[in-house]
């Protein structure tokens, strides 16, 4: 195992650091993108009650959102704050804040995307460097031992293997988290739209 890491030289150590970064962001995003953390069930239920019974009011939603801080709560509190605005202006302000919340949710995914791209290429660079070094040595020193040559080639290929070991889990995590962020965004949009529709419908009924 020690030879596996040392034989790759600086490239292997770079891949090890890359793998540590990849695992760190995979775990961090896994915790940050938990459904309950982004869209608390209590907040969803409060909006549904508000839609079913307008008398339950925006005050209840506001109270629940403050008790359960989350990206969705932030959007609903903003919408609640601007209920005196026209609906379109309120919707636009929520959409602007939603883009900021989405950027927070996507934080770290770009790192995984970079790792997916550079890890295999770095592994290939290590392989080429190892092969160049191996054949340069063979040119300077007469070696007829096929076993020694095979060992040298296998060592050179270790960096390619390491690059794939780093890239494959990062690719899986990146694809999964991208889809999850998209699902979270759709759900938040749906809940916010439900809340705004309920509040402005109540205003129309009151005005009539």
N, C-alpha and C positions, 0 to 999 in steps of 0.2 A: 504493500500500500504506500509505503514511504517513497519507493522508487517511482510509483505511478505519479505522484505529485511533483517530486523533485525533478524527474527527467524532462518534464515540460518546460522547465525554466521559468522565466518571467511571465510567459504567456499563461502557464498553468496557475500561477499565483493570481494573475488578473482574473482568470476564470473562477477561481475560488472566491475572490472578493465579489465578483458578479453574482455568483450563486447565493452568497450571504445577503446581498442587496435584494435579490429576487425573492428569497424566502421571507425576508423582512416585510416587503411590500405585499406579498401574498397574504400573510397573516394579518397585517394591519388593515388591508382592504376588506378581508373577510370579516373582521370585527366591525369595521365602520359601515359596511353595507348590509348589515343584518336588517331584515325587513322591519322588525319591531323598533329598531333604533331610528330608522328613517321615517317610517309611517306607523306610529303607535296605534294599536287597536283602539285605545280609549278615545283618541282624537277622531278616528273614523266613525266610531259609534256616536260621538257627540254631534258630528255633522249630519249623520243619518237621522238622529232624533230631531235635529233642527229642521231638516227637510220634511220630516213627517208631521212635525207639530211646530209651526212657526212661533207659537207662544213660548216655546223653550228658549228661543232667542239666541242672539249672537253672544250674549253675556256668558252663557254656559260654555259655548265653544271657546271663548276667550279664556275662561277660567281653566278649562281642561288643557288648552294649549300651553298655558303658563306652567301648569303642573307637570307637563310632559314635553320638555324642550326637544325639538327635532327640526329637520328641514321643513317638513310639512307644517308643523306648528308655526314656524317663522313666516311662512307664506300666508297662513290663515290669519295670523295676528296683523299682518300688513293689510290684508283685505278688510279685516274688521276695523282697523284704524281709519281706512279711507272710504267707509260706507257712505259718507256724505258727498263723495265725488260721483259723477256720472259713471254708469256701469263700465263703459268702454275705457275710460281713463283708469278706473280701478283695476280692470283686467290687464291693461298695459303695464301698470306698475307691478302687479303680481308676476307677470311674465318676465319683466326685467329682473326682479329679485330671484325668480326661478332659475334664470341662467346663471346667476352667481352661485346658487345652491348646487346646481348641476356641476359647475366647475369644481366645487369642493368634493362632490361625490366621485368625480373622475380623477381627483388628485392621486398620483401614484400609478395610474394605469398607463400613462405615457412612459414611465420608467420601465414597466413590464414590457411594453411594446419595443422599447429600445433594446432591452435585454434579449428579446426574441430575435431581433435582427442581428445583433453584434456577436452573440455567443457562438453560433455555428461558424461565423466568419473568423472569429478569433481562434476558434479551434482549428480551422483550416490553416490559418497563418502559423500556428504552432506546429502543425504537421509538416508544412513545407519547410519551416525553419529546421525542424528536427531532421528531415530527409537531406536537406542541403548540408547540414553539419555531418551527418553520417557518411554521405558519399565523399565529402571533402576529406574526412578521416581515412576512408578507404583508398583515396588517391595518394595520400601521403605515406600510409603504412600498409604494407602488403598483408591483407587478411584473407585467408581462404576458408575460414571457419564459417560455414553456412548458418550454424546455430547462432553465432554472434551477430551475424548480419540480420537474421530474422528477429532477434531480440531488439536490435537497434530500431528496426522498422516498427515493431510493435510499440516500442516506447514513443516513437514519433506520432503514432496514431492515437495515443492516449489523449492528446489534447482535443482531437476531433470528437472522441467519445465524451470527454468532459463537456465540450461545447454543446453537444446534443442533450446530455443529461441536464444541463442548465436551461436550455432553450425550450424543451418539450413541456415541462411543468409550467413554465412561465407563459407559454402559448395557450395552454389549457386554461390557466387562471385568467389571463387577459381576455380570452373569448367569453368565458363564463361571466366575468364581472361586467364586461361591456353590455351583455344581454340583460344582466340584472339591473344595471343603471337605467337602461332603456325601459324596463318593466316598472321600475320605481318612478321614473319620470311620468309615464302614462298614468299610473295610479294617482300620483300627486296632482296631476292636471285634472283628473276626473273628480277628485274630492274637492279641489278648489272651485271648479266650475259648479259643482253641486251646491256648495256653500253660497257662492255669489248669486246663483239663480234663485235660491231660496230667499235670500235677503232682499233682492231687488223685486222679486214677486210680491213679497210682503209689503214693500213700500207702495207698490201699485195698488194693492188691495186696500191699504190704509188710506191712500189718496182718494180712491173711489168712494 
